[in-house]
Structures are given as C-alpha cells and as structure tokens.
C-alpha cells in the first residue's frame, strides 16, 4: 500500500510593488519566481525545474504523433524549435503512455554524450535555472578581446539564450572547449554534483526517486484534457535525497478546483508537496492544508436495552461507548466490529447526529474503496474520466443529479418555462444527507454546500442545455437545433403545462434521439413525422 505523501508550507512575507509587479527584497526588486528559485537553491536543492518541465517532457513523449516524425538522429533537435502552441493528443490509454515513457527512459540510459543530444541536456538545460547564470558568469570572466571575438565569430545573440539554451551550450562547448567544461564541472560541484559536466544526467537522479508508476500516473492524468494539463504547474526541487513538488501561492491568487485535485493526486501517489506562499495569513494557510487531511469523526453508541429514567421519568438511553476517530485505519476497525454485531438495539450518532447503520456503512464502503486502492479525491468527485463535476462528493452528486419534480416539492415550472428550485427543500435534503456523509473522513461539508448553492439556481432548459424537462408521462424533453424533442425523437412538444420537473441531460440518450431525427430529417421538415415508435421506457414506467 502506498503511503500518502506529506504536505508542508513555506511562508514568506515581502512588500509587493504594483509598479514593477514584483516584491521588495532588501534593496532589490524580485519576482515571485526569482524569490522561490533563490530560496530552494540556497537550501541545497541543486535541481530546480520550472513549472513547464512536465509540458516539455510531454512534448518529447508525443512529438512523433504531433509532427509525424519517428524518432531519429534529429528527433530531439525538432523540439528545440518547436512551438509551445501544439495540439495535445489526449487519446492515449495508460498502457501506451507507459510504453512511451519506458522508451524514453531507455534513451536516457544509453549514456549519450552531449553531442548525441541526450535527453538530459535538452530537457534540463531548457529548464534548470542555475545554468542561466553559469553561461553569463563564464562569458563575463573572459577577456574583452576573447569575448568580442566569440560574439563576432559565432554571431552569438544574447536573446537566443532565453529561446534555446541547448544551442547556446553547443556554441560555448565548440568555441571554448575544455575551459568551458572545466568551469561547468567546478560550478556543478558547488551544487553538490560531483561529476564531470558531460557525465551528469539529472533526469536519472529524478526518475530514480520517482517510481515508474508515479511518473506514468502523472503523465496519464496530464493526457486527460486541457484543464488537467494547464492546471499542473508545480516546480520540481531535488536535493539528492528528496523530491518536492512546489506550488507557488501568490498573495492575490485563488486556488481552483483542478489545482487542488492535482495536489491531492500527488499526495495519494506518495509524493511530497510544498506550498510556497506569499503574504498569506496563518489561519488561511492552516485551513488550506487541512483540506488535504482526514476529518476527525466522533462516533457515539447507545444501548436501547438499558433504559434509565431521569427525574421527569422520560427514558434516556445508556451510552455504551464514544470514539474520537482521527485515522482511517481506526475507523475501519470500528466499522468492521459494528458490521459483525446485531445493531437493532443500538443507537448510533456521528458528530452528534443520529444515523442509520446501513446508511453510514454504504458510505464507509465507498471510503474503503478509495483508501484500499490509494485513490485521490479524483475518486470522490467521480473524476475518473477527468471531466469537471458539479459536486466534490460522488454520493452527494448522485443525489443531486437525479430528477427534481413538483410532486417532491423541489420546485415549480413558471409559464415562461423556467424551473424555480425550492431552495429550502434542497437544503433540508442536503442536511439529512450530510448526517450520513460525516462518517467519511474526506467529506467537505462547506465545499459541497457551496456546490449545492451553485447548482440550485433557476434553470431554463431551452437556453441551458445541461438540463432537460420531465413531462407527466416521464419523458425527457430537450431543446436543440431550435426545436423541442424527447428521448424517443418525438417533436410534438406538449407545452410547459405538461412538464412536472427537470433533470440533468443524459447526452447519450439525447444523441440517440438526434440520430433518429437526422435519419428522417426530410420527412420531419415536410411535417409527415412528428413522433416515432419506441420500446424505450420512460422515467415513470416500471
């Protein structure tokens, strides 16, 4: 079983200068990136990769598919000049990504020297920030005539350095030869790398610390969609013993859901995460860190058999035991004991609220699946397909993605076709559900309540295609291509007075109806067909 990684915080306080969009650090002005980089390098993290490292690695893995070039001698040279604005494949399954990654590791292991375009030299010299200083320092140390001759003979453009570090190093090695290699070797020693410049391969150091499973899982999640890809921006710091995924938190920025899910995903994979925060109050930092920790659960048991009369002769139940659970393994032990006992005479309270054992046991089984498979909160919010979800809890999402009808008092339909939610009824339903959900150590009451508020705004299925109407016969009515139709491709809309509720659109069901209409579009246009016979059962057919 994979042990969960640790999450820590490094908090710094500097005055922000709005004119320079940077921070006052002593007598200097530094960007947040510069402050972060200087801190980790001064703390003996000799590898420091910027937030574009994974994008670049992804580009190497899939360059063959992006540009149609099979790996060859010039394969890696293509990447040096390749634009960042490329279309991601987002179509590879996990097995194929693993095969690609293992191929890349084989390339790294082949001990290419610098002239043979080793993957290390390309990836790391693009993104290992300390090399920026090395080249500049070396050039500044040269005699003015030598420097002038170098710049003239090589037609060296300093602006090129920021664009293509690999090409710059190639030029330096070719022109200065052993002097430059010796200089680089000495500088690397200062950062704890006791190897000649040509021999080092920092990627091997990194991937020796990250397991193949961890790396492939990260690449697989990156490969899912644009939202996942664009929201993954950690820095990578390595000091020879541990790797940190460092997330920068500027004082004016807020975390989005995708970024929080990435952090929890890394922790679930056993990776260590550090938050580098600028001018954040301790209360906010503590609250943020606690989102990635298990909730404490108070479990109280009362026995029905041993009734005790109080002074007013009202029965009270004898308290059998009380547990404060702050660890999933402890919860697992207690639930296993309860599941083997006769609970008919037992009153159970979770965090002070009376609950039914069968209900909390269903929630516990959901939690058990998550923990035993080392799954992140991707599981909790049903994020397996890496699509945005309405609620951060699959149980709550199932309850509030169902049908809402007037009969259940969850809302009403106006004459203009607007569904108005009964917010009190929804909140009561959520409150009752939350009693049961609190047995889960990962349930976030406030985040789910916020999601409920967001998803209980009035709905117009004509303009908001995420929802559809339910008629009194249980059929679903969609508005698409300027017309109403139901799941049976019936286009004879009975009117809003016949609608009794709303539900989230089942896009697969809607697509089947659209396909039927497309096959018969000519007859529909001539008014010859307005409904089709179907064996599809409606919502109210049993």
Protein Blocks (a to p, Z undefined) as FASTA:
>chain_A
ZZddddddddddddddfklopadehjaccdfklmmmmmmmmnopabccdfklmmmmmmmm
mmmmmnopacdfklmmmmmmpcfbbcdfklacfklmmmmmmmmmmmmmnopafklopakl
mmmmmmmmklmmmmmmmmmmpcfklmmmmmmmnopafklmmmmmmlmmmmmmmmnmmmmm
mmmmmmmmmnopacdfklpcfklmmmmmpcfklmmmmmmmmmmpmmlmmmmccdcddehj
accddddddfkbccdfklmmmmmmmmmnopacddddehiafklmmmmmmmmpccdddddd
ddfklccddfkopacdddfbdcddfbfklmmmmmmmmmmpcfklpccdeehiacdfklmm
mmmmmmmmmmmnopafklmnopmnopacfbfcfklmmmmmmccdfklopaccdfkopacd
dfklmmmmmmmmmmmmmmpmkbcfklmmmmmmmmmcccdfklmmmbccddfkopacddee
hiacdfkopabdgbjklpgbdcdddfklmmmmmmmmmmmmmmmmnopacbdcdfbdcfkl
ZZ
